[in-house]
Amino acid sequence: MEYLKLAQLYKRLEAFSEKSIKVGILARFLKDIPDNHLQKVCLLILGTVFYPWEKNKVSIGEKLAIRAIALATGVNRNVVEKMFVMYGDLGIVAEELTEQKRQRPLFKKTLTIEEVFRTLRKIGELEGEGAIDKKVKLLVDLLIHAGPLEAKYIVRTVLEDLRIGVGEGIMMEAIAEAYGLPLDLVEYAYSILHDFGKVILIIRKGGKHALEDVKPEVGTPIRVMLAVKVDSVSEAFEIVGRPAEVEYKYDGFRVQIHKKGEKIWLWTRRLEDVTKQFPDVVEYIKECLPDRDFIIEGEIVGYDKETGKFLPFQKISHRIKRKYEIGKTVKEIPVEAHLFDIVYYDGQILFKTPFRDRRELLESIVNEKEGKVLLAKKIITSDDKEAQKFFEKAISKGLEGVVFKNLSAPYRPGRRVGYMVKLKPVKETLDVVIVGAEWGEGKRAGWLTSFVVAVKDPETGEFLEIGEVGSGIKEKKESPEDITFSDLTEILKPYIYKQEGKRVFIKPKIVIEVLYDEIQKSPKYSSGFALRFPRMIRLRPDRSPNEIDTLDRVKQLYAKQHGM
């Protein structure tokens, strides 16, 4: 299959902003893809060649992309850089320069999906001495044989910025439309497999019933079931019913633990493999759980060895990001795992098993050991006062709040459903993604400031601006948990894709949690709303941009503010 066909699809998708049109175009295209190309094409449509749980990324950065474009087209690098400043899109730069390029290969070959996919994976996998030069050479080899349209989207793919307005949501809708299936069923299957190509292959071979029978594979992470936010104990009971399990909500990071034979994996809710960063937890799991295959969920929480008190998430986030000197951080920041659910055990899939029975099974197999593995603390109650008292106790211990769970509920991967709700202190926060900033002046010169943040439109997948955050960030680090302007600048620099004067535009990659006084209606921002006095609480490396708060959530909070 020629890569040009895929590039032409990208062009059509980019031309339309209406979701329904994109879904229709994609649905028709997906039906015609041969079985042997499905998995590769579906990944490329999402702008990647790696599955979410794979550690490698295809991105090589703008500087290397500029170098590759210059070499492939025979144009001076300064010219490429000037065009990039003008267009703010290296894909368009590659397209224009390929149209008029001076370098012509002696034997021009037709680029295939297979070749582009294989080469981009190789670019992402290369590391070690000489890796940068090899990555550039591989990209140059592709661009030399690419036509203008192909060059545009190859460059955007290596920069992880395809700009066609298609994410997982639109892919799910397109598959549902193409094969006449309920969207919920497609979403369910994808939440387990994380492979659209495999989902389509299953549909083609067995239809709706085969999709309903999709099973988790130990060693491949599933999307976890998510909780809905509530504002009071009574609202929590109203949604999940009485009696309910009320469980501590720990201030750590959610972990999915897979065990298959001797092999153990630890996955975050973003599907990042953090097994290497937590060798201590791997040993605890071996010590405290049976030698059976399983998929268990819990929270990894840091604690102070001297006081026994829980540490804030910022502390443990240092361990998630650490790639070297892991033994040192294991000693500096001890952790324990608090387990709360099980979805697979010894060949038995537990998605349809009521939560009460899943919890009982978990309790029967865990050998609790303080400082290693514990069951999440919980009560079962129908009483508002008892639940409120348990909530207040959680807050007094420095926890985030509590989670209410429906005792009869099945497990629904990847969804915020009414089976589980979370209650936090009254002050509401939002998880938002940074999409822009301004270079500072005076004593803040050289730092990014005034960070433009956005929420997600659940319909289109677009990120809509909702305000600018400048407070809650320190000029000097006063404690290890503090985030400074310098820290945030270094984190965001690789994601700047355009600059206009002092204003920079940033790829939506970095999620932060913000506190605010009020939500106001405002035409200034694309969401139609503005946060009054927003301040940054913390970075959320455990959240992906797809998991941030939505415009629907903002509308709900606004309505509650005004008693609507």
N, C-alpha and C positions, 0 to 999 in steps of 0.2 A: 504494500500500500504506500503510495507516494505521500511524503510529508506535505507537499503543496496542497493536497486536499484538506489536510488539517488546518493549514495556514489560512485557506479560504474560508473554512468554518469560523476560525477566530475572527476574521474580518467581518463576517456577517453578524456574529454575536456582538462584536464591539459597536456595530452601527446602530443597534437598537437599545434603548434604555428600558422599554416596557418588558416586565418579567414574562408575561404570557407569550410574547413573541419569541423571546429567548428560549423558553421551554419548548415551544413548537419546533423551532429550528433544530434544537438539540435532539428532541425526540425522534425526528425524521432521520437525523444523521446516525444516531446510535443503532437504529434498527438495521442499517446497512453495513455495519462494521463486521468483518469476518471474525469468527470465534478466536482465531489465533492472534488477533491484534487487539482484542477487547481490553485486556488489562492495561496494556501499554497506552492505548489511546485515552482511556478514562483517566489515567494519571496525568497525561499530558494536558488534557482539557482543564484539569485543576491546577495546571502550571507547575507540575513537579514530575519527577521520575522515581520518587521514593515514597513508600507507604508511611503513614503518620508515625508508626512505632520504630521506624528505622532511624539510626543515629545520624546518617549522612544527610547533607543538604546539597543541592546542586549549585547554590549561590556562590559566585566567585568575586563579587564586588565590582563597583563601577570602574575603579582604576584599571583593573585587569581587563574588563570588557572594552574600555576605551583603547587599551593597547592592542587587543585582538582585532577590533574593528579597523584600526589604523593599518595593521599588518595585512589584513585580508583585502583591504581596498586600495592599498598603496598611497594612502593620504597621510599627511603629517599629523602626529598626535595632537598638536595644538589646534588644528582645524577641527578635529573630532571634539575636543573639549569646548571650543567656542560654540559649536553647533549644539552641544549638550546644554550649555547655559541658555541658548536661545530657545530650544524646544522643551527642555526638561524631561526628555524621553530618549534614552539611548536606542530604543527600538526604532523610532522614527529616523534617528541619525543613521543607523545601520541600513535602513531601507533606502534612504536617499543616496547614501554613498555607494551602495551596491548598484543602484541604478546607473551611476556614472563612474563606476570604479575603473581604475587604470590596470589593476592586476587581473589578468585573465588566465585561468588554468589551461594547460595544454590539452588536457582531456577532462571536460566537464561531465560529471556524473549526476544522475538523478538521485536526490536525497530520498531515502525511504524512512518510514516511521521507525522501523527496526534499527537503522543506523543512527538516527538522531537520538533515539531513546538510549541505545547502548553507549553512545559517546557521552551523553549528558550524565549518565550514571557513573561512567568512568571518571569524569571531571569531579563529581561529588565524592568519589571514593579515594581519590589520590591524596596522599599525605606524606610527610617526611621530606628529606632533602631533595631539592629539585622539583618538588610537586607543583609550585607556582608556574614555572616555565612549561611544564608538561600540560597543565590545565590550559594555558594560553594557546599552546600549539594545537591541542585537540579542538578548541573553539575556532581557531583560525582555519583549520582543515574543513570544518563544517561550513563556515562563512564563505570560503573561497568557492564552494560548489553550490551555495544557496542563491536563489533568486531574491529580488528585493523584498517580497512579502515573507518569504521563508526566513530571511535574515532578521527582519523586524521581530518575529515571534521567537526565534531561537535566542536572540539577545534578551528579550523580555523574560524568557523562561529561566535563563541562567541567573538573571537578577531577581528571580522570584517575584515578578511584578507583571503578570500577563495582561492585566487591564481589560479583560473582556466581560467583566461583570458576572462571572459564573463561579459559584461556590457549591458546597455540598448540598444546600437546600434546593437550588435550581436543578442540580443533577438528579436528585431524588424525584423531583416533580417530573422531569423529562422522562425518566425510566417508567414512572407510574403511568404517564400519558402514552408512551410508546407501546406498552404492553397491557394497557387497560386494567391496571391493578390499583388497589387502595394505597394512597400515599403512606399511611401508617405502617403498612406491611413492608414497603420498600425501606422505610426509615428503620424499622425494627431489624431487618436483615443487615442493613449497612452498619447499624450500631454494634453488631456482633462481628461482622467480617472486615469492616473498613476497607473494602475492595469492591468498587462499583463494577469492575469487569467481572469479578466472580459472581456478584449478585445477578448480573444479566445472563451469564452462562447458566446459572441455576434456573432462572426463569425460562430460558430457551429449552432446557432439557426437561424440566418437570412442572413448569407453570406455578400457579398460586400455591398449590399444596406443598411443593418442594420448598418454596420460600418460607412457608409457615413452619417447616421442619428444620430450618437452619439451626445449627448447633455451634456453641462456642468451642474454640480449639485452645487447649491449654498451651500457653506460649505465645498466643496472639491476643493482645489486650482488647477488651470490649469497652464501649462507652458506658460510663457509670450512670445509674439512675440519679437524677438530681432533685433537690428539694425546692419547693415553692416558699417564698418569703411570706411571713405573716407578722402582724403587729401586736397580737395579744394571745393569751392562753385560750380565751373563749373562741377566737377565730381559728386557732389551731385545731381545737376539738371539733369545731363545726365542719372543717374540711376532712379530717382523718377519721372522725367518729370516736365513740367511747365504748369500752376503755381503749387506751392507746399506750404504746410504749413511749416514754419520754426519756431521752438519752442525752448525755453530755455532748455538746459540740465543741470539740477540741480545736485549739488555735495552732494546728500543724498543717501537714499537707496530706490530702487523701491518697491512699495507696491501694493498688490492686496487686495482690500477691498471687502469683501462679507457681505451682509446683508440679513438675512432671518428671517422675523418676528421681534422679539426683539433682536435677536442674531446677533452680529457683529464679524467678524474675520479679522485679519490683517496678511497677509502672505508675506514673502520676496520672491524674485525670486528663492531662494533655497528651497522654500516651507516650510520654518520654520514659525511656528505660533508665532508671537510676540505681540499678542493681550494683553497679561498680562503686557508686558513692556511699552505699550503705552496707558494707560487708558485715557489720555488726548485726544488722537486722536479719540478714540472710542466716547467720549462725543462730540467732534467737528462734527463728522459724523452725529450723532443723531440731532445735532443742525442745521446743514447746508444743509442737504439733506432730501428728502421726505421720509415718512414712507412707502417705497415700497421695494420689494426684488430687489437686484442688485449685479452686479460684476463690480467694477470700478477700474481703474489703476491710479496710481499717484506716486509721489516721496515725501517721508517725509524728510524734511530739517530742520536742526537746525539753530537757529539765536540768535544773541546777543540782549538781551532785551534793553540795553542802546543805542547801535548804530543802531540797526535794520539790521546790516549786517549779511549775511549768514555765518554760521560756517562750517569749513571743515568736511568732512565725518568722520575723526578720532574721532571727538567729539561725534557725534551721535552714532558711533559704540559702545561707552561705554554703551549707553542705550540698544542697541540690546542684549548685552551680560549680562546685569544686571538681576539677578534673585531675589535679595532682596533689601530692602530700595528703592523701585521703586518711592515712593512719593517724596523722596529726589532728585532723578535724574530728575523727572518731573520739579521740581522748578529750578534746576541747569542748565538744558539743555532744554529750551523750543523749541518746534518744530511746524511746520505748514505743512499741506498736500497740495501739488500742483497737481491737478488732470488733466489728459490728455486723457483718453480713457474710453470707457464703452463697455462691451461686452454682458451684460445681463441686462434687465430692465423689471420688472413687468410682467414676463412670456414670454418676447420676447427675443429670441436669436439673437445677432447682428453680428455674425461672418461674414455673407455675406453682411452686410450693408456697403456701402462705408464709408470710414473714415470721409469724409466731413459731412455726416449725423449723424454719431456717435458723432462727436464733437459738432454739433449743439444741439443734444439731451442733451449731458452733460451740455452745457452752459445753457440750458433751465431749468435744475433741480437743479443746484448748487446755493445756496445763499452764495455768497462770504463774508468772514469775515477775515479781516487782522489778522495775528497771529494765525489763526485757519485753515480755508480751503479756498484755492484760485484755480483758473484755471491756468494751466501753461501758461505763457506769450507767445504769438505767433504773427506772421504776415503771411499773404498769399501774395506771390509775384512770379513774373517770372523774376525779375531783379537781376542780379549778384551783382551789387553795393549795392542795398538795403539789400540783404541777407548778404553780407559781413559786412556791417555796423551793422546789427543786431547781427551778430556773435561777432564782436569786442566789442559791448556793453555788451554782455553776459560775455565775458572774463573780462572786466573791473569791473564787479560786483562780480568777484570771482567765477563764474560758470565754469562748465567743458567745455562748448561749446554750440553747438546747434544740434537739430535733424531736418532733412528734412523728410517730410511725403507726400506720394502720396495721393492726395485727393480722388481718386476713389477706393483705395485699400480696399479689405476685410481684416479681421483679421485672421492671420494664426498662431495658437498657436505653440510655441516651435521651431520656425524656424527663421534663419537669412535670410530674404527675401529682395528683392529689393523694397519693399514698404516703407522702413524706413532706413535712413542712419544717422550716427552721424559724426559730424565734430568737432575735437578738435584742440588745438594749434599744430603747426608743429612738435614739439618734440614728437616722437612716444614712447608709453609705451607698455609693454606686461604684461598680467596677466599670471603668472606662478605658479607652485606648487613646494614646497620644498620637495626633495626626499633624501637628505643627508646633512651631515655637518661634521666638524671636531671639536674635543675638543681643546680649545685654550691653549696657554702657557703663562707664565709670568703673567702680570697683567690681562690677559684674561683667566687665568686658572679657570676651573669650569664653563665656558660658552661655548656654541656652537658657532662656527665661520665658515667662508667660506661655506656658504650655497649653496648646489648644487640644481639648479632649473631645471624644465622640462616643456616642452610643450606637447600637446596631439597629438598623431597620430589619425586622424579622421577615418582611415580605421580599425585599430585594437583596438583602445581604449587604447593603451599603452602610458606610459609617457616617453618621450625621453629627455635626458639631453641636456641642451643648454648653460650651463655656471655655474660659481660660483659667488655668491654675498657676498661681505664683507663690502661694503660701504653703507652709508645711514642709518646705524644702530648706535645708540649712546652708549657710555660707561656709561654715566651718563644722567639721565633724566633732561633736561633743561626746558622742558615745558610738560604739561599733554599729548600732542599729540605725543611726542617722543616715539619711540620704541627702547628699549635698548637690548643689547645682553642678559642680564639677563631675560628680558621679553620674548624674543623669545625662549630662552632655556626652560623656564617653560612651554610655550605653546607647544613646540615640544617634550618634554621629554616623554609624554605618548604614542607617536607614533613611538618611536625608537624600531625597531624589530631586529636589528643585529648590532654588533660592531666588527671591525677589527682594533686593535691598537687604534689610535686616531679617525679613520674614523667611523662614524655611518650611518646606513641606516634607512631612515624614511618613514613611510607610507605616501602616497600622500594625505594629508588631508588639509594642510594649504596653502592658496592661498595668494600671495603677488603681488603687482604691481611694476614693475621695469622699470627704465629709462636706456637707453644705448646710446653709441655714434654711434655704427655701428654693423651690422651683418656680420660675416665672415664665410667662409666655414672652417670646422675643423673636422679632423678625431678623435679628442680627445673625442668628445661627441657623444652619440648614435643618436642624431638628424642629425648629419653631419654638424651642424652649431655651432657657438659660439657668444655670445654677448660680444662686446668689451666695457670694463669699465661699467659693469652693476651696478646700485645702487638702493637700495630699496626705493620706494616712500612711500608705506603704506601697511598695512595689508588689505586684502579684505575679511572680514568675510561674506559679502553679496554674494560672488562668491563660487560656489562649484567646486571641481576639474574637473567635467565634463564640466564646462563652461569656462575653461581657453583657452588661445589662442592656435591655432593648428599649426602643422607643415606646413600646406598649407598657413597659414597666414605669417609664417616666410619666406617661399619661395617667396611669393608675395612682402614682404618688401625688401628682398634681391634683387629681380629683379628690383624693383623701384630704389633702391640705385645705381644700375649699368646701369640704363637707358634701361633695357631689355624689 
